[in-house]
Each structure stands twice: as C-alpha cells, then as structure tokens.
Amino acid sequence: MKCLNGCGSMENTLYKGAEIDVCSSCLGVWLDETELADIVAAADDRWPPGVVEWALARTEHRVAEPANESEQQLECPSCASALHGVNYQGDSGVIIKTCLRRHGVWLDRGELATLQIVVRHRHFELETA
C-alpha cells in the first residue's frame, strides 16, 4: 500500500491486536474504522504525565479541521474517494480523515496516541465522577 501523503510504501504492523498500515516516513496510519474503535477501546497504556498534558491541551478546543489540513486532499486507497475530516466521537478534538464509504480512516503522526489518551482520560473522569 502506498502512503496517502505520497511518501512511499506503508508497512503492515501489528498494533494492539490489529493490523494497521504505517508510513515509516511521515508516521501516518491507515486502518479500518472497526480497528480504530477496537484500539481506542482497548487503550490501557500508561502515558507519561507530560504526554497526557500535551495531548489534552492539543485537543481541548479543537472542533474543526485546521485550514492547513483541510487543504490537503487525501484519497481512500480502496475506492479513491476523497477523505473527509471528522472530529472523532463528535467532540474529542482529534480530527481524523475518514472514507464516507467506511473503508477506513487516516491518522496523522501522533493522532492514534492522542485518541487513546483522550478517550482513556474521559473514561477515567466518568469513573471518578
């Protein structure tokens, strides 16, 4: 599979029990929507406090795709339709690029870890509330 950013080939990697495609150059990730939900739901990693603070601050007030990302036209590797920026779970602050035909999602560098942190943080807040 070719990187959606045009960097070259992507490598198939096993991550949290799911096979995902990772670009070794830009570190972007392509995975099926069901794989994303499974990975995020299974997030049990212990993240250093600085990483957690960075991820939460990065997503705190983000509700739309930044202008520089919305200019970037990525295509689904399965059907070649344009990917659309969507705020994961409606209000996570992490904008993922998704195929509207549900073939998969594209995550830029660091977005998979950010999603895991944000969702785990919300889950923890609900448990302690």
Buried (B, 14 or more C-beta within 10 A) or exposed (E): EEBBBEBEEBEEEEEBEBEBBBBEEBBBBBBBBEBBBBBBEEBEEEBEEEBBEBBBEBBEEBEEBEEEEEEBEBBBBBEEEEBBBBBBBEEBBBBBBBBEEEBBBBBBBBBBBBBBBBBBBBEEEEEEE
